[in-house]
């Protein structure tokens, strides 16, 4: 899941944002029982409960693979929604329908959280064939550092998942840092196979990467 925040600034302590007096959650959900069974779609839920214990789901998905391109027809994964200049930006990773599928990151925009328009440049952060992120480029985590947007994502190359970074000035054109910023660990380490799915927090002068 992802919650709407008051600020996208990397250096601000994250605080939840209300829209129309409600807190908003974005999530992806699968149509069949079991682990990630079937092509997932993206939904919204809202809450007015200050303890965040009671949530109300929107009846239908707000974003689907059904009207998407071939690269996303296998289903949608994690969504990250940010707000910038009166527009919502939904970054999501999706997969194609191949047996050994490829995951890439796309972008859609909206004025109201319910009606989304896909970016004509999709996937805006694609895989690089033969590189460390040659098969998966997934789980976008978007924050802003002054005039630069940062996307902390993970890449996968059929062996190990590792944390990467992509940079943008307009949220549509992204340049990837060539090597992982957080590679998988050594043999016997907690992260010897995979180091992925970032959460970023700046606190008391230190940047924490979970």
WOCOR-V345444 format. One record per backbone hydrogen bond with DSSP energy under -1.0 kcal/mol. CO is the residue of the C=O (numbers start at 1). NH is the residue of the N-H. Records with the same first field share a line. If there is no record, write none. Layout:
# WOCOR-V345444
CO->NH ; NH
This chain:
# WOCOR-V345444
2->26
4->17
8->144
9->12
15->6
19->22
22->19
23->47
24->4
25->45
26->2
27->43
29->41
37->32
40->76
41->29
42->62 ; 63
43->27
44->58
45->25
46->56
47->23
49->52
56->46
63->42
65->68
69->72
70->73
72->75
75->95
78->93
80->91
82->89
87->84
88->110
89->82
90->108
91->80
92->106
93->77
94->104
95->74
102->96
103->137
104->94
105->125
106->92
107->119
108->90
109->117
110->88
117->109
119->122
125->105
128->131
131->134
135->103
136->156
138->154
141->152
143->150
144->10
145->148
148->145
149->168
150->143
151->166
153->164
154->138
155->162
156->135 ; 136
161->195
162->155
163->181 ; 182
164->153
165->177
166->151
167->175
168->149
175->167
182->163
186->189
189->192
191->185
199->210
201->208
203->206
206->203
208->201
